[in-house]
């Protein structure tokens, strides 16, 4: 479908990333070359190819190249730890791995062929021109495998066929017509990327791919929207809030090109609905989308035309929604029930896991067509007075963290075998944007060391932001774990905990520490521990930027904060900037690092002089 569009508009720009612009003609030529390189490496129909690439134009060409080789792409986020990467490569039984020069080192020693993709079209080792892709595909062939958290700690790969992808995209083109200029902020391993890539390229639009550096800084994302006249975005509500914050600092006119803001992946706060319509002029739609990976990205949507109560809306074209009780019977309107989804978006199931597939992919007794299936979501919903669906919560221990589905049991099962851990319970944190873990350890195991050990095995989104080590976990009278009490402890506000500021520190360090404690929601903030080791993440770093401005009266650049990631280093950085008489920390990482080093040397000299 994209190739047919390219034949009609070969000179139209299909993909932009950084300073690279790739036309439809170039994109198809590039991806055809890649498909033949994969075929030469032994990849054929029905195989799986891992994609381990940073956000780039090469990433998009690689996706098309894998499909053109008849295979399914298996996206792996470079932020995943090596152990997780190895697990997915083994579980998916990939036939090859595609990398860029930037990510190739992550698969050094790979037992399967590694195909390294050039950063720009026309520079592939095979410069031959091909009139077609290497292999044709059919509707039932797999298009991609995206891995979700598994309850046993092992990830599960969802097999999405071409017919599922075609139906999902067809519905998207109906709900969101036009040829958009779309800003892609979702990692390839997050299935919202599917909506952005195919909803744009199959509409003949322009896909603006945010680079890894862009994704670290909302100010840069707002600049991308303004510079490329982006009119459609899709992101988690947390990121959209940060974009609105960034736009307010430079003037909301920076977002004037937007016509559609789609949020998905986590619950939409009512306050963000209110803020959207306060920030934009009339005609800028806000659309709330819902859907598990197992139903191909989305199954419901609600388009807000003004401030109104949050809901996940009604079915996308082709989807069937059932709200059922424990006996699989429909519940009356207004009553709570479990959501089941039928229709052409229901995927094949989990790769290599027939029992897990049979547990949630069921025969659809309400469908007219034979052999129809439905997916059991585990989400509790109810139909409101407007016949739309309100999301109530989860039936099991699965939650959404920054748009990613996380099985709490998977985190617990990875935490328990670690040295010194006797028992472990993981719960959502008080803010609902991360996790908190409770560990029983008579040895008084170091929680920071435990987090580091977890980070070597799990993706960042599954690592609790805070671990509390207790001599033993609370139990009820019958001897069972008292999860209700643990939930109360998890919801305990920061003000009720001991001060996070260590004694005997200078005023600036105390201010930086207080900012960290506010953002991370932790009781103790060591001065020399990495922000990410204390539970921080890229989105939290943006919040830290605001908190430092509030506590210290100076706004560091995000680049500088990523460069200096401990309390001590950030305090030194801010002190050096103040001494230079500037209002902001410079965004140049080299300049920021130079000033931080200068400040540290001054501190060392001062301490040495004091000792003498």
Buried (B, 14 or more C-beta within 10 A) or exposed (E): EBBEBBEEBBEBBBBBBBEBBBBBBBBBBBBBBBBBBBBEBEBEBEBBBBBBBBBBBBBBBBBBBBBBBBBBBBBBBBBBBEEBBBBBBEBBEBBBBBBBEBBBEBBEEBEBBBBBBBBBBEEBEEEEEBEEBBBEBEEEBBBBBBBBBBBEBBBBBBBBBBBBBBBBBBBBBEBBEEBBBBBBBBBBBBBBBBBBBBBBBBBBBBBBBBBBBBBBBBBBBBBBBBEBEBBBBBBBBBBBBBBBBBBBEEEBEBBBBBBBBBBBBBBBBEEBBEBBBEBBEEEBBBBBBBBBBBBBBBBBBBBBEEEEEBBBBBBBBBBBBBBBEEEBEBBEEEEBBBBBBBBBBBBBBBBEBEEBBEEBBBEBEEBEEEEBBBBBBBBBBBBEEEEBBBBBEBBEBBBBBBBBBBBBBBBBBBBBEBEBBBBBBBBBBBEEBBBBBBBBBEEEBBBBBBBBBBBEBBBBBBBBBBBBBBEEBBEEEEEEBBBEBBBEBBBEEBEEBEBBBBEEBEEBBBBBBBBBBBBBBBBBBBBEBBBBBBBBBBBBBBBBBBBBBEBBEBBBBBBBBBBBBBBBBBBBBBBBBBEEEEEEBBBBBEBBBEBBBBBBEBBEEEEEEEEE
